[in-house]
């Protein structure tokens, strides 16, 4: 099934994540990182986008990017294609560098931009490879503090949220980032609040989708089980039966994975529907997700199921809205 189109409008702010193919490294030395710097600068100059934060990890990249007239899809296609060509040329290799489609979460910048910039810059600290953001060179944290200059990056907007005076703004930013040390993973910066592609309250989501002439979607645990049973040619009663016989085991794991992706669907409800304890049910769903990162066929089945659920639950954008299933792009 075709994926839902990306949402685009000038000024939209995205949290973009690119991951290495099958979890493999994206960067092999500092030369690769500096090469990506040049490509990001080229994108800013050519496409009129703005980059408010970034973090280059060994096997994935975080960007906080604001689009101009050019859609994000064109920008990211240009960056990923050029960087793939660079890696294949410099390493005398062929094949993919990035894992499938990049993740892009459109955010309500008024509510989330400041916290998202902190979250991205603290990624090395959460990963345990740096004690403080200052210790890691491959983010734009040091530039926010005035200790580094990258002319193609933008910090004015974020700093202006803290103070109109640059010195006070940098001090407030430093304190704000330090206050976030110890904060764990924030699922909303990965899954959003609507369809896995939007982060904001209902008013923001409605305005964005109306602007993009698109509709919202909603789903229930019953919908998940119905689509999973159809995919695996089984019934809910068969899934409720004890034992670990395939394909029932994988079908239960698939239902668990989808429910855990959904910010509004409780795993306890799925456990009741299948007569299963939620701890092992949660584990099998997470295990299936990890398996899908190395199994293209399994990944394809998961994507088909997600899209079928979205297509089956279309509602009017101004209907009685409820929280929605998220989709990992």
Buried (B, 14 or more C-beta within 10 A) or exposed (E): EEEBEBBBEEEBBBBBBBBBBEEBBBBEEEEBBEBBBEBBBBBBEEBBBBBBBBBBBEBBBBBBBBBBEBBBBBBBEBBBEBBBEBBBEEEEEEEBBBBBBBBBBBBBBEEBBBBBBBBBBBBBBBEEEBEEBBEBEBBBBBBBBEEEEBEBBBBEBBBEBBBEEBEEBBBBBBEBBBEBEEEEEBEBBBBBBBBBBBBBEEEBBBEBBEEBEBBBBBBBBEBBBBBBBEBBEBEBEBBEEEEEEEBBBBBBBBBBBBBBBBBBBEBEBBBEBBEBEBEEBBEBBEEBBEBBBEBEEBBEBBBEBBBBBBEEBEBEBEEEBEBBBBBBB
